[in-house]
Amino acid sequence: MRLKPVPDPPADLDALREYQRAVPLVPGDTDDCCARLRRRRDLPDRQTANDWLAFLRALDLVEETPRGFVRADAEPTPERVREGLREGVLLAPEALAALRDASPEAALTPDDLFAATRDGVPRHDRARNPDWEAAWRDRAARLLGWLALVDLAAPVGGDPDASGTDAGYVAGDAL
């Protein structure tokens, strides 16, 4: 199963490790884990914390047990994050395929990625959010940022640290 949430990428894997450490070692229910993530990572709301919890689960850095969520006994290495993105994040394989086709002269932008994956956006997301296109364009920019964090993508042109919308990406060294 591939999960949808893609939070803003951190500056480095050490920061990702801090998100993982904010999840308890003793299983806790979703509300407890989200409250703890909010408190320890200064997140603005429960939805953002829930997105992080789901994303960490997609990366196999958090496990869901019958008693709740628990921090996995795994380090967020570049290899683990790459595998988690490939296997656990919705539309990541499509993004990687698009990056393989990109070049410095025709770099993949978030808008390009959204256009390439638009048909893969779940119908219920389209129905419940009148501004779903903007939300999924933003998600495309965040996904490209995560791929760049672990060298599956490399930014070219624009400023990837700004809004992310002007930056283009090509396949990274690890792709």
Secondary structure as UniProt FT lines:
FT   HELIX           13..21
FT   HELIX           30..41
FT   HELIX           46..58
FT   TURN            59..60
FT   STRAND          62..65
FT   TURN            66..67
FT   STRAND          68..71
FT   HELIX           78..88
FT   TURN            90..91
FT   HELIX           92..101
FT   TURN            104..105
FT   HELIX           110..117
FT   HELIX           118..120
FT   HELIX           123..128
FT   TURN            130..131
FT   HELIX           132..149
FT   TURN            150..151
FT   STRAND          153..156
FT   TURN            160..163
FT   STRAND          168..171
FT   TURN            173..174
//
